[in-house]
Amino acid sequence: MSDAEADSRVEEEEDEIIESEIEIESETVEPDNDPPQKMGDPSAEVTEENRDASQAEKALAMEALSEGNLEKATKHLTEAITLNPTSAIMYATRASVYIKMKKPYAAIRDANAALKINPDFAKGYKSRGMARAMLGQWEEAAKDLHLASKLDYDEEIHNVLKKVEPNARRIVEHRRKYDRLHKEREKRRLELERQRSRAKAQAACEKAKNQEQSSDSRKPSGMPSGFPCGMRGGSPGSMPGEKPGNVDFSKILNDPDLMSAFKNPEIMAALQDVMKNPANLAKHQANPKVASVIAKMMSKFAGPR
């Protein structure tokens, strides 16, 4: 198999992260697509008379609820909200009726209205959490129900949480698992790209080096062979201070002092050591013969400022 085919196969394998289904235990309901229910006017002035009338409508709604007449209960609660649109209790009560009617979106709208009036209203969070659970919004439901329980604990919240929390936990664990897998895949992809880049740079360097050696063999004054790949700017093995694209080898080839120095095995060994690892420069600075040659070569590599 060629390198290109191998890389292609690796890429295909890396793309094959198929997420498994999450096992959800609780049932959900079909979303209610009814037009939004009538809401109160928050800017309306509410008199004591309106408040009393609103409470009377709520009492009629409770009576209808006890009879199992949910539609009648919502009508009385809608009238109660119209009379007193500043009451979070009225909105939350109607939301609880919508939950009984399996209308979660309507319940969420009322719960939001209640929480807008009173952000610390436990019944608003409880109704919204239960409605979200009906829609399968497990994480959001757990968050609302935990907050409701913190503000005003009751047994119903506890019972709903026992069904909601396991599903929310499974979703969180599922997300973490596949986030980790995707990050690992991305890490492998980047490493593969780095390996390819290094391989291409090395191949290009070796090709250039071979061309130079071929050219040197035909020129008496050519640069001696033996220089490691990397002298051409930026890749591993470059001389300290070398800048990509700024190396003019003609300046080195035409410098008689450097060409003479390259014939010295001690100097050549030191140069190769520095070009393989520029950090080794320090250990050769104590040798004046090597230090002067390196300084002169670095001045050639630096190019115009």
LUMKEGU-517111 format. One record per residue (C-alpha): residue in three letters; x, y, z. Coordinates in steps of 0.1 Angstrom, whole numbers, padded with zeros to 4 digits, always signed. Layout:
N
ALAXYZ
...
***
This chain:
305
MET+0000+0000+0000
SER+0014+0034-0009
ASP+0017+0062+0016
ALA-0011+0081-0001
GLU-0034+0051+0002
ALA-0024+0046+0038
ASP-0031+0082+0046
SER-0065+0079+0029
ARG-0074+0048+0048
VAL-0065+0065+0081
GLU-0087+0095+0072
GLU-0116+0072+0064
GLU-0112+0054+0097
GLU-0109+0087+0116
ASP-0142+0098+0101
GLU-0160+0068+0114
ILE-0172+0080+0148
ILE-0208+0070+0150
GLU-0226+0080+0181
SER-0246+0053+0198
GLU-0282+0058+0209
ILE-0288+0070+0245
GLU-0310+0047+0265
ILE-0339+0068+0279
GLU-0362+0052+0304
SER-0391+0077+0308
GLU-0417+0084+0282
THR-0424+0118+0266
VAL-0455+0133+0250
GLU-0462+0148+0216
PRO-0455+0186+0216
ASP-0486+0207+0217
ASN-0488+0230+0186
ASP-0518+0250+0197
PRO-0517+0288+0192
PRO-0502+0306+0223
GLN-0528+0310+0251
LYS-0540+0344+0261
MET-0517+0363+0285
GLY-0523+0392+0307
ASP-0512+0428+0300
PRO-0483+0434+0325
SER-0488+0472+0321
ALA-0524+0471+0332
GLU-0534+0488+0364
VAL-0547+0463+0389
THR-0572+0476+0415
GLU-0583+0459+0447
GLU-0615+0451+0430
ASN-0597+0433+0402
ARG-0576+0413+0427
ASP-0607+0401+0445
ALA-0624+0392+0412
SER-0592+0374+0401
GLN-0593+0353+0433
ALA-0630+0345+0427
GLU-0621+0332+0392
LYS-0593+0311+0407
ALA-0617+0296+0432
LEU-0640+0286+0403
ALA-0610+0271+0385
MET-0601+0250+0416
GLU-0637+0237+0417
ALA-0636+0228+0381
LEU-0603+0210+0387
SER-0619+0189+0415
GLU-0646+0179+0390
GLY-0619+0169+0365
ASN-0630+0196+0340
LEU-0596+0209+0329
GLU-0608+0230+0300
LYS-0632+0249+0323
ALA-0604+0254+0348
THR-0581+0270+0322
LYS-0609+0294+0312
HIS-0614+0306+0347
LEU-0577+0309+0352
THR-0573+0328+0320
GLU-0599+0353+0333
ALA-0581+0355+0366
ILE-0549+0363+0348
THR-0567+0390+0327
LEU-0580+0406+0359
ASN-0546+0404+0377
PRO-0517+0400+0352
THR-0492+0408+0380
SER-0498+0375+0399
ALA-0472+0348+0394
ILE-0494+0324+0413
MET-0522+0326+0386
TYR-0497+0319+0358
ALA-0481+0290+0377
THR-0515+0275+0386
ARG-0526+0276+0349
ALA-0493+0260+0340
SER-0500+0231+0363
VAL-0533+0226+0346
TYR-0517+0226+0312
ILE-0493+0199+0325
LYS-0523+0178+0334
MET-0537+0184+0299
LYS-0503+0172+0285
LYS-0496+0206+0269
PRO-0460+0212+0279
TYR-0453+0242+0256
ALA-0483+0261+0270
ALA-0471+0252+0305
ILE-0436+0265+0298
ARG-0450+0298+0285
ASP-0470+0303+0317
ALA-0441+0292+0339
ASN-0418+0317+0321
ALA-0444+0344+0327
ALA-0446+0335+0364
LEU-0408+0336+0368
LYS-0406+0369+0350
ILE-0428+0383+0377
ASN-0411+0365+0405
PRO-0377+0349+0397
ASP-0376+0331+0430
PHE-0410+0314+0426
ALA-0405+0277+0432
LYS-0438+0267+0416
GLY-0427+0284+0384
TYR-0395+0263+0382
LYS-0415+0232+0392
SER-0440+0236+0364
ARG-0414+0244+0338
GLY-0392+0214+0349
MET-0421+0190+0347
ALA-0431+0204+0313
ARG-0396+0201+0300
ALA-0394+0165+0312
MET-0426+0157+0292
LEU-0407+0170+0261
GLY-0376+0150+0268
GLN-0355+0180+0277
TRP-0339+0161+0305
GLU-0310+0183+0314
GLU-0331+0215+0315
ALA-0358+0197+0334
ALA-0333+0185+0361
LYS-0319+0220+0365
ASP-0354+0235+0370
LEU-0366+0208+0393
HIS-0334+0210+0415
LEU-0339+0248+0418
ALA-0376+0243+0427
SER-0366+0218+0453
LYS-0340+0241+0467
LEU-0366+0270+0470
ASP-0395+0249+0483
TYR-0391+0211+0485
ASP-0421+0189+0480
GLU-0426+0151+0474
GLU-0439+0156+0438
ILE-0406+0173+0428
HIS-0386+0145+0444
ASN-0406+0118+0425
VAL-0402+0135+0392
LEU-0365+0140+0397
LYS-0361+0103+0403
LYS-0372+0098+0367
VAL-0354+0128+0352
GLU-0320+0126+0368
PRO-0309+0092+0354
ASN-0317+0104+0318
ALA-0300+0137+0323
ARG-0269+0119+0337
ARG-0268+0095+0307
ILE-0269+0125+0283
VAL-0241+0143+0301
GLU-0219+0111+0301
HIS-0227+0104+0264
ARG-0217+0140+0255
ARG-0184+0138+0275
LYS-0176+0104+0259
TYR-0180+0116+0223
ASP-0164+0150+0230
ARG-0133+0131+0242
LEU-0134+0109+0211
HIS-0137+0138+0188
LYS-0108+0157+0205
GLU-0086+0126+0203
ARG-0094+0122+0167
GLU-0086+0158+0160
LYS-0053+0154+0179
ARG-0044+0124+0157
ARG-0053+0143+0126
LEU-0031+0172+0136
GLU-0002+0148+0144
LEU-0007+0131+0110
GLU-0005+0165+0093
ARG+0027+0173+0112
GLN+0042+0140+0102
ARG+0033+0146+0065
SER+0047+0182+0066
ARG+0080+0169+0082
ALA+0082+0141+0056
LYS+0076+0165+0027
ALA+0101+0190+0041
GLN+0127+0162+0045
ALA+0121+0149+0010
ALA+0125+0184-0005
CYS+0156+0189+0016
GLU+0172+0157+0005
LYS+0164+0164-0031
ALA+0180+0199-0029
LYS+0210+0184-0010
ASN+0215+0157-0037
GLN+0213+0184-0064
GLU+0239+0205-0046
GLN+0262+0175-0042
SER+0258+0167-0079
SER+0266+0203-0087
ASP+0296+0203-0063
SER+0311+0173-0080
ARG+0314+0193-0112
LYS+0328+0224-0095
PRO+0362+0225-0079
SER+0352+0253-0056
GLY+0318+0238-0046
MET+0307+0235-0010
PRO+0318+0203+0007
SER+0292+0176+0011
GLY+0282+0164+0045
PHE+0258+0192+0055
PRO+0227+0178+0072
CYS+0192+0187+0058
GLY+0177+0218+0074
MET+0201+0245+0062
ARG+0174+0259+0040
GLY+0155+0279+0065
GLY+0134+0271+0094
SER+0134+0233+0095
PRO+0152+0212+0121
GLY+0190+0214+0116
SER+0192+0251+0106
MET+0219+0273+0119
PRO+0211+0296+0148
GLY+0198+0329+0136
GLU+0190+0315+0101
LYS+0158+0329+0086
PRO+0136+0311+0060
GLY+0143+0322+0025
ASN+0173+0344+0034
VAL+0201+0320+0028
ASP+0224+0329-0002
PHE+0248+0300-0006
SER+0268+0320-0032
LYS+0281+0342-0004
ILE+0295+0311+0014
LEU+0308+0295-0018
ASN+0326+0327-0027
ASP+0342+0332+0008
PRO+0377+0317+0006
ASP+0381+0317+0044
LEU+0349+0296+0049
MET+0358+0272+0021
SER+0392+0267+0037
ALA+0376+0261+0071
PHE+0353+0235+0057
LYS+0383+0213+0049
ASN+0390+0210+0086
PRO+0374+0178+0100
GLU+0372+0194+0135
ILE+0353+0224+0122
MET+0330+0203+0100
ALA+0321+0180+0129
ALA+0312+0210+0151
LEU+0291+0226+0123
GLN+0272+0194+0117
ASP+0265+0191+0155
VAL+0252+0226+0157
MET+0230+0222+0125
LYS+0215+0190+0139
ASN+0207+0208+0172
PRO+0212+0245+0174
ALA+0212+0242+0212
ASN+0247+0226+0210
LEU+0261+0260+0199
ALA+0271+0269+0234
LYS+0295+0240+0238
HIS+0314+0249+0207
GLN+0318+0286+0215
ALA+0349+0280+0236
ASN+0367+0268+0205
PRO+0378+0300+0187
LYS+0383+0282+0154
VAL+0347+0269+0154
ALA+0332+0300+0169
SER+0347+0323+0143
VAL+0334+0301+0114
ILE+0299+0298+0130
ALA+0298+0336+0135
LYS+0307+0342+0099
MET+0282+0316+0086
MET+0255+0332+0107
SER+0262+0366+0092
LYS+0257+0350+0057
PHE+0224+0334+0068
ALA+0210+0366+0084
GLY+0206+0383+0050
PRO+0195+0419+0046
ARG+0178+0436+0076
***
